[in-house]
Amino acid sequence: MTGMGADGMTETAARWRRTREGDLDSLEWLVERMSPLLRAHALYRLAAVTAGESELDDLVQEAWMVLLLKKDEVEFPDRGT
């Protein structure tokens, strides 16, 4: 994730805003960059109960599906965190 842009938004926040507006390139950018983080978090939290790699991948896909279904309800902070 990068720093603040000229508009005061982080690259990730700007890409999320554009994804909410229907920009598929921004969605692809987010998925490529955030999926490894989601997967690592799932592995850390659920390593003792998961059946394996494919189950972790399924969890990440489900997380993206839920997020996209509720995209109009989710705000991404505009600050550099």
NUKE-384522 format. One record per atom (N, C-alpha, C, CB): residue number from 1; residue in three letters; atom name; x, y, z. Coordinates in nm, 3 decimals. Glycine has a CB too. Layout:
% residues N
(rec NUM,"ala","CA",(X,Y,Z)) ...
***
This chain:
% residues 81
(rec 1,"met","N",(0.084,-0.116,0.000)) (rec 1,"met","CA",(0.000,0.000,0.000)) (rec 1,"met","C",(0.088,0.123,0.000)) (rec 1,"met","CB",(-0.095,0.000,0.120)) (rec 2,"thr","N",(0.043,0.222,-0.072)) (rec 2,"thr","CA",(0.127,0.339,-0.089)) (rec 2,"thr","C",(0.079,0.453,0.000)) (rec 2,"thr","CB",(0.128,0.383,-0.234)) (rec 3,"gly","N",(0.154,0.563,-0.004)) (rec 3,"gly","CA",(0.122,0.680,0.077)) (rec 3,"gly","C",(0.006,0.760,0.021)) (rec 3,"gly","CB",(0.244,0.769,0.089)) (rec 4,"met","N",(-0.002,0.882,0.068)) (rec 4,"met","CA",(-0.112,0.970,0.031)) (rec 4,"met","C",(-0.093,1.025,-0.109)) (rec 4,"met","CB",(-0.126,1.084,0.131)) (rec 5,"gly","N",(-0.202,1.036,-0.182)) (rec 5,"gly","CA",(-0.199,1.097,-0.314)) (rec 5,"gly","C",(-0.226,1.246,-0.304)) (rec 5,"gly","CB",(-0.300,1.030,-0.407)) (rec 6,"ala","N",(-0.230,1.313,-0.418)) (rec 6,"ala","CA",(-0.253,1.457,-0.423)) (rec 6,"ala","C",(-0.391,1.494,-0.367)) (rec 6,"ala","CB",(-0.240,1.508,-0.566)) (rec 7,"asp","N",(-0.486,1.402,-0.376)) (rec 7,"asp","CA",(-0.621,1.430,-0.327)) (rec 7,"asp","C",(-0.637,1.399,-0.178)) (rec 7,"asp","CB",(-0.723,1.351,-0.407)) (rec 8,"gly","N",(-0.528,1.361,-0.111)) (rec 8,"gly","CA",(-0.533,1.333,0.032)) (rec 8,"gly","C",(-0.576,1.191,0.066)) (rec 8,"gly","CB",(-0.626,1.428,0.098)) (rec 9,"met","N",(-0.598,1.108,-0.036)) (rec 9,"met","CA",(-0.640,0.969,-0.012)) (rec 9,"met","C",(-0.522,0.876,-0.033)) (rec 9,"met","CB",(-0.758,0.930,-0.106)) (rec 10,"thr","N",(-0.521,0.767,0.041)) (rec 10,"thr","CA",(-0.423,0.663,0.012)) (rec 10,"thr","C",(-0.461,0.597,-0.119)) (rec 10,"thr","CB",(-0.414,0.558,0.128)) (rec 11,"glu","N",(-0.366,0.533,-0.183)) (rec 11,"glu","CA",(-0.395,0.462,-0.307)) (rec 11,"glu","C",(-0.504,0.357,-0.285)) (rec 11,"glu","CB",(-0.267,0.395,-0.363)) (rec 12,"thr","N",(-0.497,0.288,-0.171)) (rec 12,"thr","CA",(-0.596,0.184,-0.142)) (rec 12,"thr","C",(-0.735,0.243,-0.126)) (rec 12,"thr","CB",(-0.557,0.106,-0.015)) (rec 13,"ala","N",(-0.746,0.355,-0.053)) (rec 13,"ala","CA",(-0.876,0.420,-0.035)) (rec 13,"ala","C",(-0.931,0.470,-0.168)) (rec 13,"ala","CB",(-0.865,0.537,0.065)) (rec 14,"ala","N",(-0.843,0.526,-0.251)) (rec 14,"ala","CA",(-0.887,0.575,-0.381)) (rec 14,"ala","C",(-0.934,0.459,-0.469)) (rec 14,"ala","CB",(-0.773,0.651,-0.451)) (rec 15,"arg","N",(-0.862,0.348,-0.465)) (rec 15,"arg","CA",(-0.903,0.231,-0.544)) (rec 15,"arg","C",(-1.035,0.174,-0.493)) (rec 15,"arg","CB",(-0.794,0.122,-0.539)) (rec 16,"trp","N",(-1.057,0.176,-0.362)) (rec 16,"trp","CA",(-1.184,0.128,-0.307)) (rec 16,"trp","C",(-1.298,0.217,-0.354)) (rec 16,"trp","CB",(-1.179,0.123,-0.152)) (rec 17,"arg","N",(-1.277,0.349,-0.350)) (rec 17,"arg","CA",(-1.381,0.442,-0.396)) (rec 17,"arg","C",(-1.415,0.414,-0.542)) (rec 17,"arg","CB",(-1.335,0.587,-0.379)) (rec 18,"arg","N",(-1.312,0.396,-0.626)) (rec 18,"arg","CA",(-1.337,0.368,-0.767)) (rec 18,"arg","C",(-1.402,0.231,-0.787)) (rec 18,"arg","CB",(-1.207,0.376,-0.846)) (rec 19,"thr","N",(-1.366,0.133,-0.704)) (rec 19,"thr","CA",(-1.431,0.002,-0.712)) (rec 19,"thr","C",(-1.581,0.016,-0.683)) (rec 19,"thr","CB",(-1.366,-0.098,-0.613)) (rec 20,"arg","N",(-1.614,0.094,-0.582)) (rec 20,"arg","CA",(-1.755,0.116,-0.548)) (rec 20,"arg","C",(-1.830,0.182,-0.663)) (rec 20,"arg","CB",(-1.766,0.203,-0.423)) (rec 21,"glu","N",(-1.758,0.257,-0.746)) (rec 21,"glu","CA",(-1.818,0.323,-0.862)) (rec 21,"glu","C",(-1.822,0.232,-0.985)) (rec 21,"glu","CB",(-1.741,0.451,-0.895)) (rec 22,"gly","N",(-1.768,0.109,-0.973)) (rec 22,"gly","CA",(-1.776,0.012,-1.082)) (rec 22,"gly","C",(-1.648,-0.008,-1.161)) (rec 22,"gly","CB",(-1.881,0.052,-1.174)) (rec 23,"asp","N",(-1.536,0.047,-1.117)) (rec 23,"asp","CA",(-1.409,0.034,-1.188)) (rec 23,"asp","C",(-1.348,-0.104,-1.162)) (rec 23,"asp","CB",(-1.311,0.146,-1.146)) (rec 24,"leu","N",(-1.354,-0.190,-1.262)) (rec 24,"leu","CA",(-1.304,-0.327,-1.246)) (rec 24,"leu","C",(-1.152,-0.335,-1.236)) (rec 24,"leu","CB",(-1.350,-0.411,-1.360)) (rec 25,"asp","N",(-1.080,-0.240,-1.297)) (rec 25,"asp","CA",(-0.934,-0.238,-1.284)) (rec 25,"asp","C",(-0.893,-0.211,-1.140)) (rec 25,"asp","CB",(-0.872,-0.131,-1.378)) (rec 26,"ser","N",(-0.967,-0.122,-1.074)) (rec 26,"ser","CA",(-0.939,-0.093,-0.933)) (rec 26,"ser","C",(-0.971,-0.214,-0.846)) (rec 26,"ser","CB",(-1.019,0.029,-0.885)) (rec 27,"leu","N",(-1.078,-0.284,-0.878)) (rec 27,"leu","CA",(-1.112,-0.406,-0.803)) (rec 27,"leu","C",(-0.999,-0.508,-0.819)) (rec 27,"leu","CB",(-1.247,-0.465,-0.851)) (rec 28,"glu","N",(-0.953,-0.526,-0.940)) (rec 28,"glu","CA",(-0.843,-0.621,-0.963)) (rec 28,"glu","C",(-0.719,-0.581,-0.883)) (rec 28,"glu","CB",(-0.808,-0.629,-1.115)) (rec 29,"trp","N",(-0.687,-0.452,-0.881)) (rec 29,"trp","CA",(-0.573,-0.400,-0.805)) (rec 29,"trp","C",(-0.588,-0.435,-0.657)) (rec 29,"trp","CB",(-0.560,-0.248,-0.823)) (rec 30,"leu","N",(-0.708,-0.412,-0.603)) (rec 30,"leu","CA",(-0.733,-0.442,-0.462)) (rec 30,"leu","C",(-0.721,-0.592,-0.433)) (rec 30,"leu","CB",(-0.871,-0.393,-0.422)) (rec 31,"val","N",(-0.781,-0.673,-0.517)) (rec 31,"val","CA",(-0.778,-0.818,-0.495)) (rec 31,"val","C",(-0.634,-0.870,-0.499)) (rec 31,"val","CB",(-0.864,-0.891,-0.600)) (rec 32,"glu","N",(-0.556,-0.823,-0.595)) (rec 32,"glu","CA",(-0.417,-0.868,-0.606)) (rec 32,"glu","C",(-0.335,-0.829,-0.483)) (rec 32,"glu","CB",(-0.352,-0.809,-0.731)) (rec 33,"arg","N",(-0.360,-0.712,-0.429)) (rec 33,"arg","CA",(-0.279,-0.664,-0.318)) (rec 33,"arg","C",(-0.331,-0.705,-0.181)) (rec 33,"arg","CB",(-0.271,-0.516,-0.323)) (rec 34,"met","N",(-0.461,-0.721,-0.168)) (rec 34,"met","CA",(-0.518,-0.749,-0.037)) (rec 34,"met","C",(-0.540,-0.898,-0.010)) (rec 34,"met","CB",(-0.648,-0.676,-0.022)) (rec 35,"ser","N",(-0.557,-0.979,-0.114)) (rec 35,"ser","CA",(-0.582,-1.121,-0.093)) (rec 35,"ser","C",(-0.472,-1.191,-0.014)) (rec 35,"ser","CB",(-0.599,-1.189,-0.225)) (rec 36,"pro","N",(-0.344,-1.164,-0.041)) (rec 36,"pro","CA",(-0.240,-1.227,0.041)) (rec 36,"pro","C",(-0.252,-1.190,0.189)) (rec 36,"pro","CB",(-0.102,-1.188,-0.011)) (rec 37,"leu","N",(-0.291,-1.066,0.217)) (rec 37,"leu","CA",(-0.310,-1.025,0.357)) (rec 37,"leu","C",(-0.429,-1.098,0.420)) (rec 37,"leu","CB",(-0.331,-0.873,0.365)) (rec 38,"leu","N",(-0.537,-1.108,0.346)) (rec 38,"leu","CA",(-0.655,-1.181,0.396)) (rec 38,"leu","C",(-0.620,-1.327,0.421)) (rec 38,"leu","CB",(-0.772,-1.170,0.296)) (rec 39,"arg","N",(-0.545,-1.386,0.328)) (rec 39,"arg","CA",(-0.507,-1.527,0.342)) (rec 39,"arg","C",(-0.417,-1.548,0.463)) (rec 39,"arg","CB",(-0.437,-1.576,0.215)) (rec 40,"ala","N",(-0.321,-1.458,0.482)) (rec 40,"ala","CA",(-0.231,-1.469,0.598)) (rec 40,"ala","C",(-0.308,-1.454,0.728)) (rec 40,"ala","CB",(-0.119,-1.363,0.590)) (rec 41,"his","N",(-0.403,-1.363,0.729)) (rec 41,"his","CA",(-0.484,-1.344,0.850)) (rec 41,"his","C",(-0.569,-1.468,0.877)) (rec 41,"his","CB",(-0.575,-1.219,0.835)) (rec 42,"ala","N",(-0.630,-1.524,0.774)) (rec 42,"ala","CA",(-0.710,-1.645,0.791)) (rec 42,"ala","C",(-0.623,-1.760,0.840)) (rec 42,"ala","CB",(-0.778,-1.684,0.658)) (rec 43,"leu","N",(-0.504,-1.773,0.785)) (rec 43,"leu","CA",(-0.413,-1.880,0.828)) (rec 43,"leu","C",(-0.376,-1.862,0.975)) (rec 43,"leu","CB",(-0.286,-1.882,0.741)) (rec 44,"tyr","N",(-0.343,-1.741,1.014)) (rec 44,"tyr","CA",(-0.306,-1.712,1.152)) (rec 44,"tyr","C",(-0.421,-1.743,1.248)) (rec 44,"tyr","CB",(-0.264,-1.566,1.167)) (rec 45,"arg","N",(-0.542,-1.699,1.211)) (rec 45,"arg","CA",(-0.656,-1.715,1.301)) (rec 45,"arg","C",(-0.716,-1.856,1.301)) (rec 45,"arg","CB",(-0.763,-1.616,1.264)) (rec 46,"leu","N",(-0.702,-1.927,1.188)) (rec 46,"leu","CA",(-0.776,-2.052,1.173)) (rec 46,"leu","C",(-0.689,-2.173,1.143)) (rec 46,"leu","CB",(-0.876,-2.037,1.063)) (rec 47,"ala","N",(-0.559,-2.162,1.160)) (rec 47,"ala","CA",(-0.468,-2.270,1.124)) (rec 47,"ala","C",(-0.504,-2.402,1.191)) (rec 47,"ala","CB",(-0.326,-2.232,1.160)) (rec 48,"ala","N",(-0.549,-2.398,1.314)) (rec 48,"ala","CA",(-0.579,-2.521,1.387)) (rec 48,"ala","C",(-0.707,-2.589,1.339)) (rec 48,"ala","CB",(-0.591,-2.490,1.535)) (rec 49,"val","N",(-0.795,-2.514,1.270)) (rec 49,"val","CA",(-0.924,-2.574,1.233)) (rec 49,"val","C",(-0.945,-2.587,1.082)) (rec 49,"val","CB",(-1.035,-2.491,1.290)) (rec 50,"thr","N",(-0.855,-2.536,1.000)) (rec 50,"thr","CA",(-0.874,-2.545,0.855)) (rec 50,"thr","C",(-0.827,-2.680,0.803)) (rec 50,"thr","CB",(-0.801,-2.431,0.783)) (rec 51,"ala","N",(-0.887,-2.720,0.693)) (rec 51,"ala","CA",(-0.853,-2.848,0.632)) (rec 51,"ala","C",(-0.732,-2.837,0.540)) (rec 51,"ala","CB",(-0.971,-2.903,0.554)) (rec 52,"gly","N",(-0.694,-2.716,0.503)) (rec 52,"gly","CA",(-0.578,-2.702,0.415)) (rec 52,"gly","C",(-0.583,-2.578,0.331)) (rec 52,"gly","CB",(-0.566,-2.821,0.327)) (rec 53,"glu","N",(-0.494,-2.577,0.232)) (rec 53,"glu","CA",(-0.477,-2.460,0.146)) (rec 53,"glu","C",(-0.605,-2.422,0.073)) (rec 53,"glu","CB",(-0.367,-2.487,0.045)) (rec 54,"ser","N",(-0.676,-2.519,0.019)) (rec 54,"ser","CA",(-0.796,-2.487,-0.059)) (rec 54,"ser","C",(-0.904,-2.426,0.030)) (rec 54,"ser","CB",(-0.851,-2.613,-0.129)) (rec 55,"glu","N",(-0.910,-2.469,0.155)) (rec 55,"glu","CA",(-1.009,-2.410,0.246)) (rec 55,"glu","C",(-0.975,-2.264,0.275)) (rec 55,"glu","CB",(-1.017,-2.491,0.378)) (rec 56,"leu","N",(-0.847,-2.233,0.290)) (rec 56,"leu","CA",(-0.807,-2.093,0.311)) (rec 56,"leu","C",(-0.844,-2.009,0.189)) (rec 56,"leu","CB",(-0.656,-2.084,0.338)) (rec 57,"asp","N",(-0.819,-2.062,0.070)) (rec 57,"asp","CA",(-0.855,-1.989,-0.051)) (rec 57,"asp","C",(-1.005,-1.966,-0.059)) (rec 57,"asp","CB",(-0.807,-2.065,-0.175)) (rec 58,"asp","N",(-1.083,-2.067,-0.020)) (rec 58,"asp","CA",(-1.229,-2.052,-0.018)) (rec 58,"asp","C",(-1.272,-1.942,0.079)) (rec 58,"asp","CB",(-1.296,-2.184,0.019)) (rec 59,"leu","N",(-1.208,-1.936,0.195)) (rec 59,"leu","CA",(-1.241,-1.832,0.294)) (rec 59,"leu","C",(-1.212,-1.693,0.239)) (rec 59,"leu","CB",(-1.163,-1.855,0.424)) (rec 60,"val","N",(-1.100,-1.678,0.171)) (rec 60,"val","CA",(-1.066,-1.548,0.113)) (rec 60,"val","C",(-1.167,-1.511,0.005)) (rec 60,"val","CB",(-0.922,-1.551,0.054)) (rec 61,"gln","N",(-1.205,-1.605,-0.078)) (rec 61,"gln","CA",(-1.306,-1.578,-0.181)) (rec 61,"gln","C",(-1.439,-1.538,-0.118)) (rec 61,"gln","CB",(-1.326,-1.700,-0.270)) (rec 62,"glu","N",(-1.478,-1.605,-0.013)) (rec 62,"glu","CA",(-1.603,-1.570,0.054)) (rec 62,"glu","C",(-1.595,-1.431,0.117)) (rec 62,"glu","CB",(-1.636,-1.674,0.162)) (rec 63,"ala","N",(-1.481,-1.397,0.172)) (rec 63,"ala","CA",(-1.463,-1.263,0.229)) (rec 63,"ala","C",(-1.482,-1.156,0.121)) (rec 63,"ala","CB",(-1.324,-1.248,0.296)) (rec 64,"trp","N",(-1.423,-1.179,0.003)) (rec 64,"trp","CA",(-1.439,-1.084,-0.107)) (rec 64,"trp","C",(-1.586,-1.077,-0.152)) (rec 64,"trp","CB",(-1.349,-1.124,-0.225)) (rec 65,"met","N",(-1.653,-1.191,-0.159)) (rec 65,"met","CA",(-1.794,-1.191,-0.201)) (rec 65,"met","C",(-1.879,-1.109,-0.105)) (rec 65,"met","CB",(-1.848,-1.335,-0.209)) (rec 66,"val","N",(-1.859,-1.129,0.025)) (rec 66,"val","CA",(-1.936,-1.054,0.124)) (rec 66,"val","C",(-1.905,-0.905,0.113)) (rec 66,"val","CB",(-1.906,-1.104,0.267)) (rec 67,"leu","N",(-1.778,-0.871,0.102)) (rec 67,"leu","CA",(-1.739,-0.731,0.090)) (rec 67,"leu","C",(-1.803,-0.666,-0.032)) (rec 67,"leu","CB",(-1.587,-0.719,0.083)) (rec 68,"leu","N",(-1.799,-0.735,-0.145)) (rec 68,"leu","CA",(-1.854,-0.677,-0.267)) (rec 68,"leu","C",(-2.006,-0.667,-0.263)) (rec 68,"leu","CB",(-1.812,-0.759,-0.387)) (rec 69,"leu","N",(-2.071,-0.762,-0.197)) (rec 69,"leu","CA",(-2.216,-0.754,-0.182)) (rec 69,"leu","C",(-2.257,-0.635,-0.095)) (rec 69,"leu","CB",(-2.271,-0.883,-0.122)) (rec 70,"lys","N",(-2.170,-0.598,-0.003)) (rec 70,"lys","CA",(-2.201,-0.487,0.088)) (rec 70,"lys","C",(-2.116,-0.363,0.060)) (rec 70,"lys","CB",(-2.179,-0.532,0.231)) (rec 71,"lys","N",(-2.062,-0.353,-0.061)) (rec 71,"lys","CA",(-1.966,-0.248,-0.093)) (rec 71,"lys","C",(-2.022,-0.107,-0.071)) (rec 71,"lys","CB",(-1.920,-0.262,-0.235)) (rec 72,"asp","N",(-2.150,-0.090,-0.090)) (rec 72,"asp","CA",(-2.207,0.044,-0.069)) (rec 72,"asp","C",(-2.219,0.080,0.078)) (rec 72,"asp","CB",(-2.344,0.051,-0.134)) (rec 73,"glu","N",(-2.202,-0.016,0.166)) (rec 73,"glu","CA",(-2.210,0.008,0.310)) (rec 73,"glu","C",(-2.072,0.024,0.374)) (rec 73,"glu","CB",(-2.284,-0.105,0.377)) (rec 74,"val","N",(-1.967,-0.010,0.300)) (rec 74,"val","CA",(-1.831,-0.012,0.356)) (rec 74,"val","C",(-1.754,0.111,0.312)) (rec 74,"val","CB",(-1.757,-0.140,0.314)) (rec 75,"glu","N",(-1.702,0.184,0.409)) (rec 75,"glu","CA",(-1.615,0.298,0.382)) (rec 75,"glu","C",(-1.472,0.259,0.415)) (rec 75,"glu","CB",(-1.659,0.424,0.462)) (rec 76,"phe","N",(-1.378,0.304,0.335)) (rec 76,"phe","CA",(-1.238,0.279,0.360)) (rec 76,"phe","C",(-1.178,0.410,0.410)) (rec 76,"phe","CB",(-1.164,0.227,0.231)) (rec 77,"pro","N",(-1.102,0.408,0.518)) (rec 77,"pro","CA",(-1.048,0.534,0.570)) (rec 77,"pro","C",(-0.956,0.602,0.469)) (rec 77,"pro","CB",(-0.972,0.509,0.699)) (rec 78,"asp","N",(-0.964,0.734,0.464)) (rec 78,"asp","CA",(-0.884,0.812,0.372)) (rec 78,"asp","C",(-0.746,0.847,0.428)) (rec 78,"asp","CB",(-0.957,0.939,0.335)) (rec 79,"arg","N",(-0.711,0.797,0.544)) (rec 79,"arg","CA",(-0.585,0.834,0.604)) (rec 79,"arg","C",(-0.479,0.728,0.575)) (rec 79,"arg","CB",(-0.602,0.853,0.756)) (rec 80,"gly","N",(-0.355,0.766,0.583)) (rec 80,"gly","CA",(-0.245,0.674,0.556)) (rec 80,"gly","C",(-0.218,0.586,0.677)) (rec 80,"gly","CB",(-0.119,0.750,0.518)) (rec 81,"thr","N",(-0.272,0.464,0.676)) (rec 81,"thr","CA",(-0.251,0.370,0.787)) (rec 81,"thr","C",(-0.191,0.243,0.735)) (rec 81,"thr","CB",(-0.383,0.340,0.862)) 
***
